[in-house]
Amino acid sequence: MKLNLRNPLCFFDLETTGTNIIQDRIIEIAVIKLLPNGELSKKSNILNPTIPIPAESVAVHGLTDEDVKDKPTFKEVAKEYARFFEGADLAGFNILKFDIPILVEEFLRAGVEFDYTRKKIIDSQRIFHLMEKRTLAAAYQFYLNKQLTDAHTAEADTAASMEVLLAQVERYNNQPVTDGMGKKIGDIKNDIDTLAQLTTSDLVDLAGRMIKGKKGEIQFNFGKHKGKNVLDVLREEPSYYDWMMNGDFSMDTKRKLTELKLQGFKK
């Protein structure tokens, strides 16, 4: 179908050195401008981020330091993209939480005006989550084609959660599971160990303040040390442990942190 547009609509996506909006940089930018008359205009660049590209990021997008060493920096193309975006609204998938913030940071560093507040922003991920509810009742309807009656009573919700899992295993048995980038992370099997591995493989504490990295190392998953090895942080900044133990963290998180500290420092 044709979108009813008053202004051009720029769909865009970024590949970056990482997920830290302040510290990381854009490696690739692609924009498709949809005009009110239905015509399309495209613009894209691979960029030199001016900082090293971590191996975990290379595993996602495949771009290495060697690939980008002779490419322009964002600052060198910033004015071109500002003109391309001019007068257009913005659209994409999950752009509100990541793509727009990091794009704005890059424009600010380049000293180029980019006033996103004057643009309408459409994030298709938000529409997806609004329309495809992620509730037990929605799952019950999707997998069993039945309405969940007495929702939010413990007995009804417990029975429904059991039926949903049985239906999921039946529907997806032996099908591969991929992450958000299409990389296979396992298969659905009628096997409890396999299902648990898929759903809680990176879990360290129940609040998710610490997670297992790709190589099994335990990392912080929040704050200024997000993505860093927990034991490395505790060795380099011992006061961080005290801050967490006195902070507003769950007892489970504090217990797990203490266990990690004692085990790690005994080695």
For each residue, the residues with C-beta under 8 A, 3 or more apart:
1:
2: 38
3: 9 34
4:
5: 8 9 34 35 36
6: 36
7: 36 87 88 89 120
8: 5 33 34 35 36 87 88 89
9: 3 5 33 34 88 89 90 91 122
10: 31 32 33 34 84 85 88 89 90 91
11: 31 32 33 34 91 92
12: 29 30 31 32 90 91 92 95 99 103
13: 29 30 92 93 99
14: 26 27 28 29 98 99 102 103
15: 26 27 28 29 60 61 63
16: 19 24 25 26 27 49 57 102
17: 24 25 27 49 51 52 53 54 57
18: 23 24 54 56 57 227
19: 16 24 98
20: 23 24 226 227
21: 24 98 101 102 105
22: 105
23: 18 20
24: 16 17 18 19 20 21 49 51 102
25: 16 17 47 49 50 51 74 106
26: 14 15 16 29 47 49 74 102 103 106
27: 14 15 16 17 46 47 49 53 57 61 63 68
28: 14 15 44 45 46 47 61 63
29: 12 13 14 15 26 44 45 47 74 81 103
30: 12 13 42 43 44
31: 10 11 12 42 43 44 81 84 85
32: 10 11 12 40 41 42
33: 8 9 10 11 40 41 42 43 84 88
34: 3 5 8 9 10 11 38 39 40
35: 5 8 38 39 40 41
36: 5 6 7 8
37:
38: 2 34 35
39: 34 35
40: 32 33 34 35
41: 32 33 35 84
42: 30 31 32 33
43: 30 31 33 80 81 84
44: 28 29 30 31
45: 28 29 71 72 77
46: 27 28 63 67 68 71
47: 25 26 27 28 29 68 71 72 73 74 77
48: 68 69 70 71 72 73
49: 16 17 24 25 26 27 53 68 73 74
50: 25 73
51: 17 24 25
52: 17 65
53: 17 27 49 57 58 63 64 65 68
54: 17 18 57 58
55: 58 59
56: 18 59 60 214
57: 16 17 18 27 53 54 60 61
58: 53 54 55 61 62 63 64
59: 55 56 62 214
60: 15 56 57 181
61: 15 27 28 57 58
62: 58 59
63: 15 27 28 46 53 58 67 68
64: 53 58 67 68
65: 52 53 68 69
66: 69
67: 46 63 64 71
68: 27 46 47 48 49 53 63 64 65 71
69: 48 65 66
70: 48
71: 45 46 47 48 67 68
72: 45 47 48 76 77
73: 47 48 49 50 76 77
74: 25 26 29 47 49 77 78 106 109 110
75: 78 109 110
76: 72 73
77: 45 47 72 73 74 80 81
78: 74 75 81 82 106 107 110 112
79: 82 83 112
80: 43 77 83 84
81: 29 31 43 77 78 84 85
82: 78 79 85 86 107 112 113 114
83: 79 80 86
84: 10 31 33 41 43 80 81 88
85: 10 31 81 82 88 90 114 119
86: 82 83
87: 7 8
88: 7 8 9 10 33 84 85 119
89: 7 8 9 10 119 120 121 122
90: 9 10 12 85 95 100 116 119 120 121 122
91: 9 10 11 12 95 121 122 123 124
92: 11 12 13 95 99 123 124
93: 13 123 124 125
94: 97 98 99 123 125
95: 12 90 91 92 98 99 100 121 123
96: 100 121 123 125 126
97: 94 101
98: 14 19 21 94 95 101 102
99: 12 13 14 92 94 95 102 103
100: 90 95 96 103 104 116 121
101: 21 97 98 104 105
102: 14 16 21 24 26 98 99 105 106
103: 12 14 26 29 99 100 106 107 114
104: 100 101 107 108 114 116
105: 21 22 101 102 108 109
106: 25 26 74 78 102 103 109 110
107: 78 82 103 104 110 112 113 114
108: 104 105 111 114
109: 74 75 105 106
110: 74 75 78 106 107
111: 108
112: 78 79 82 107
113: 82 107
114: 82 85 103 104 107 108
115: 118 119
116: 90 100 104 119 121
117:
118: 115
119: 85 88 89 90 115 116
120: 7 89 90
121: 89 90 91 95 96 100 116
122: 9 89 90 91 127
123: 91 92 93 94 95 96 126 127
124: 91 92 93 127 128
125: 93 94 96 128 129
126: 96 123 129 130
127: 122 123 124 130 131
128: 124 125 131 132
129: 125 126 132 134
130: 126 127
131: 127 128
132: 128 129 138
133: 137 138
134: 129 138 139
135: 138 139
136: 139 140 148 151 157 160 161 164
137: 133 140 141 147 148 151 160
138: 132 133 134 135 141 142
139: 134 135 136 142 143 164
140: 136 137 143 144 146 147 148 160 163 164
141: 137 138 144 145 146 147 148
142: 138 139 145
143: 139 140 163 164 167 168 171
144: 140 141 163 164 167
145: 141 142
146: 140 141
147: 137 140 141
148: 136 137 140 141 151 156 157 160
149: 156
150: 153 155 156
151: 136 137 148 156 157 160
152: 156 157
153: 150 156 157
154: 157 158
155: 150 158 159
156: 148 149 150 151 152 153 159 160
157: 136 148 151 152 153 154 160 161
158: 154 155 161 162
159: 155 156 162 163
160: 136 137 140 148 151 156 157 163 164
161: 136 157 158 164 165
162: 158 159 165 166
163: 140 143 144 159 160 166 167
164: 136 139 140 143 144 160 161 167 168
165: 161 162 168 169
166: 162 163 169 170
167: 143 144 163 164 170 171
168: 143 164 165 171 172 188
169: 165 166 172 173 188 190 195
170: 166 167 173
171: 143 167 168
172: 168 169 175 188
173: 169 170 188 189 190
174: 187 188 189
175: 172 187 188
176: 184 186 187
177: 184 185 186 187 188 198
178: 181 182 183 184 185
179: 182 183 185
180:
181: 60 178
182: 178 179
183: 178 179
184: 176 177 178
185: 177 178 179 198
186: 176 177 194 197 198
187: 174 175 176 177 194
188: 168 169 172 173 174 175 177 194 195 198
189: 173 174 194 195
190: 169 173
191: 194 195
192: 195 196
193: 196 197
194: 186 187 188 189 191 197 198
195: 169 188 189 191 192 198 199
196: 192 193 199 200
197: 186 193 194 200 201
198: 177 185 186 188 194 195 201
199: 195 196
200: 196 197 203
201: 197 198 212
202: 211 212 213
203: 200 206 208 211 212
204: 209 210 211 212 218 256
205: 208 209 210 250 252 253 256 257
206: 203 250 252 253
207: 249 250 252 253
208: 203 205 211 221
209: 204 205 220 221 222 249 253
210: 204 205 218 219 220 221 230 253 256 257 260
211: 202 203 204 208 218 219 221
212: 201 202 203 204 216 217 218 219
213: 202 216 217 218 219 229
214: 56 59
215:
216: 212 213
217: 212 213 229
218: 204 210 211 212 213 229 230 231 260
219: 210 211 212 213 226 227 228 229 230
220: 209 210 223 225 226 227 228 230 233
221: 208 209 210 211 226 227
222: 209 226
223: 220 226
224:
225: 220 228 233 240
226: 20 219 220 221 222 223
227: 18 20 219 220 221
228: 219 220 225 232 233
229: 213 217 218 219 232 233
230: 210 218 219 220 233 234 257 260 264
231: 218 234 235 260 261 264 265
232: 228 229 235 236
233: 220 225 228 229 230 236 237 240
234: 230 231 237 238 240 241 261 264 265
235: 231 232 238
236: 232 233
237: 233 234 240
238: 234 235 241 242
239: 242 243
240: 225 233 234 237 243 244
241: 234 238 244 245 257 261
242: 238 239 245 246
243: 239 240 246 247
244: 240 241 247 249 253 254 257
245: 241 242 249 254 257 258
246: 242 243
247: 243 244
248:
249: 207 209 244 245 253 254
250: 205 206 207 253 254
251: 254 255
252: 205 206 207 255 256
253: 205 206 207 209 210 244 249 250 256 257
254: 244 245 249 250 251 257 258
255: 251 252 258 259
256: 204 205 210 252 253 259 260
257: 205 210 230 241 244 245 253 254 260 261
258: 245 254 255 261 262
259: 255 256 262 263
260: 210 218 230 231 256 257 263 264
261: 231 234 241 257 258 264 265
262: 258 259 265 266
263: 259 260 266 267
264: 230 231 234 260 261 267
265: 231 234 261 262
266: 262 263
267: 263 264
